Amino acid sequence: MDGKMEGQAARVVLVTGGARGLGEVIARTFHRAGYRVAIGDIAIDEASGVAADLSADGSSAMAFALDVTQKTAFEDARDTMLARWGRIDALVNNASTTKVVPVMDITPDQFDLVMNVNLRSVFFGCQVFGAHFATGKTGRIVNIASLAGQNGGSATGAHYAAAKGGVLTLTKVFARDLAASGVTVNAISPGPLDLPIVHQSVPAERLQQVIANIPAGRLGGPAYIADVAVMLAAENAFFATGACWDINGGLFMR
């Protein structure tokens, strides 16, 4: 899915949590598609490294520290991007965190952290960038949800599942609110992905059990998640909104 082929060479996207993992894959995929990419992450050194690798002179990639739990941080990101590139076309709300703890053992602080990073961030991102996009009568928002938010899976933590379920609801709320302004809001709901963090955090025996339960018989590819994000951010994707794009190898069918 090459954005350059669609005349999108000048389009601009913000990817939150783009310093590593799925976010980094998404940022790199947008850049290959011809987008100018802003990487917002609290891990500023890693984010800067990715941006420098994409664009040594900073003409088509930049990074800045972004605390996604704060609305003012999104406002600052918006202003920084407009000052540098004069336009913003898409937002990918990808920033995420969790701590796998049995539901009865989740502490208030753990609950608040996961809800703030995974859900509060999506609310503020959609609010700030949705309002900006509405003034120009165009814009694309892609929220990264999770299969856990659909089936109540506890492998990643009950607080994580609850937050991702909230992401799906907010996607519909903002999609309905912004549709008349030409702004689309969609969610991508991945199943288990072949990412370093998955292999590091899930014991090998448990991971094999997870894979055995996937009808497709393998973990998902993060590159395809990124491809779908680029597709949903395209200028001609004006008729896709309020949808949840399931990419889970057949684990959840509807």
N, C-alpha and C positions, 0 to 999 in steps of 0.2 A: 504494500500500500504506500505508494510514493507520493507524498504531498506535492513534490515539485511537478509531477505530471498533471496536477490539478491547478497549477498556478498559485500554489500556496507558499512560495519561497519567502514571502515577507511576513507570514503569519507568526504570531507570538504566543507562547504557552508558558504557564507556570506549573511546575510539578512540585508538590510538597513532599517532603521526605524523599527527595531525589538523590541523596548522597550514596545510597547503597541499596542492595536487594532489588525488589521489584521496581521501586522508584527510579533507581539508576537505569534499569533496563528501559523503562518508559521514557526517561529523559533522552537516552541515546537513540531510541527509536524515533522519537519526534524530530530530533536533530537530523537524522538520516533522511527523514521525509521532507526536509527543507524548512523546518520551523526554526525560529530563534527561541532558545530555551532558557528560562530562568529556573534555577534550582534553589528551592527554599528549604532549609534544614537547620536544625540546631547543631548538627555536626558540620560546622562551617569549614573546617580544614578538608574534610573528605568531599564536601560539596564543591569547594573551590578546585580541588583536584580534578573532579569530573568535568567541571566547566572548562578548565584550562586544557584538558585533553580534547574536548570537543572543539574549542575555539581558542587558540593561543593568544589571539589579539583581542578577544572579548567581543568581537563583532556579532557573533551569533550564539553566544552562551555566556551566562553570568551566574554567580551564586551569591546568596546573602543569607545571613542568619535569620531564621524564621521560627518563632515560637508559635506554633499553630493553635495554642490554647488561648491566645489573646487576639481580640478583634483588631486592636490597633496595629498588630504585627501584619495583618492582611492589608490594612489600609496603607501602611508603609511600603509593603511589597508592591501594591498597585501603583503607588506614586513613583517608586523607584523604576519600575518597568516603563511607565509612561514617559518618565524623564529620559530614559536611555533610548527607547525604541519608538515612542510615540503612539503605540497601540498595544492592545492585548486582545487576543482572540479566543483563548481557551484556558481553562483551569482544570488541572487534574488533582483532586483531593486524594492523595495517596498516603500521607503520613499515618503511621500506625504503631502501636506497641501493645504488648501484653505480658503478663506473668502468669504462667500456668499454675494455678492453685485450686485445690478442691473447693467447690462452691461454698461449703460451710466454713472454710478457712480464709476466705478473701477478707482482707482488712478494709476499713473505710478509706485509708490512703491509697491502697492498691486499686480499689474500685474507682475512686475519683480520678486517679491518673489515667487509667485505661479509658474511662468515659470522656475525659477532657481531650486526650490526644486523638481518639478514634471518632468521637461523635461531636463534641463541642467544636472541634476544628472544622468539620464539614459544615456545620451551621454557619459559622462566621465566614468561611470561605464562600459559601453560596450567597450569603447575605451581601458581603462587600463586593464581590466580583459580579454577582447577579445584578445588583443595582447599577454597576458601571456598564455592564453589557446592555442592560435595558435602555440606557440613554442613547446607545448607538443602534438599537433595534437588531442586534445580532450578538452572538456569543455562544460558546459551548462549555458546559461543565460536565466533567466525568468524575463520578465518585467511586472509589474502590471499596466495595463492600466485601462480603465473604459468604461462603456456603454456611458457615457457622451461624450467621444471622438469619438463615432460612430454616435450618433444621435443628437449631438449638444445640449444636455440637459443643461438647465440653472439652474437647482435646486442646483447645486454645484458651480455655477459661470462660466461665459463665459471664463474667463482666465483658469480655471481648465479644462474645456472641450477642449479648444484649446491645452493645454499642453498634455492632454491624447491622443488627436488625433495625436500629434507629436510623442508620444511614439510608437504608432502603426506604423508610418512611419519609425522611426528609427529602430524598430524591423526588418522590411523588409530589410532596407539598410544593417544593420550589419549581418543579416542572409545570405544575398547574398555574402557579402564580406568575411565572415568567413567559409562558407560551405566547401570549398575545403580543409580547415585546420582541418576538423573534429569537428568544434565547431558549436553548434546549438543555435539559438536565437529565442525565442517564447514570445508571450504576452498572458496574461490572462485578459479578459475584464469582470469584474463583474458588475452585476446590483446592486440594493440596497441591502445592507447586514444587517443582524441582529447583529449590533455592538453597544456598549454603546454610541459612539460618534453620531451615527444616532439618537438614542432616545433622546440624550441630545440637539442636534442641530435642530431637526425638530419638530415643534409643533405636538402634538398628533393628532389633526384633520387632519393636512396636511399629516401626516404619514399614516393615514388610507386611505386617497385618493390615495397615492402612491401605497399602497398594493392592493387596489381595481383595479388598472390599470395593475397589474401583472397577466398574464394569469395563472400562477401557484398558485396565491392567497396567497402568503406569501413572506416574506423577505428571501434572500439567506443566506445560512450557511457559515460562514467564514472557518469552518473546511474543507469543500469540496474544497474551493479555495486552501487551503494549500495542500490538497491531490493531486490536479492537478499539483501544483508546484513541489511536490516531484516526480510525474510521469514524468514530462518534464525534470527533472534534472537527471533522471536515466541514468546509463551508456548505457543501451540498447535503449535509446530514440534517436538514431543517425539519424533516418529518418524523424523526426518531426522538421521542422525548418521553420522560416518565417511565422508561423501561428498565428492567433488570436483565442484563445479559448474562445468562448462566453458562459458565465454562468450568465444568466439574467432572468430565469424564464419564458422565452418566450416574453419578452418585445421587443427584437430585433431579428428577424429571417432573415436568408439569405441563 
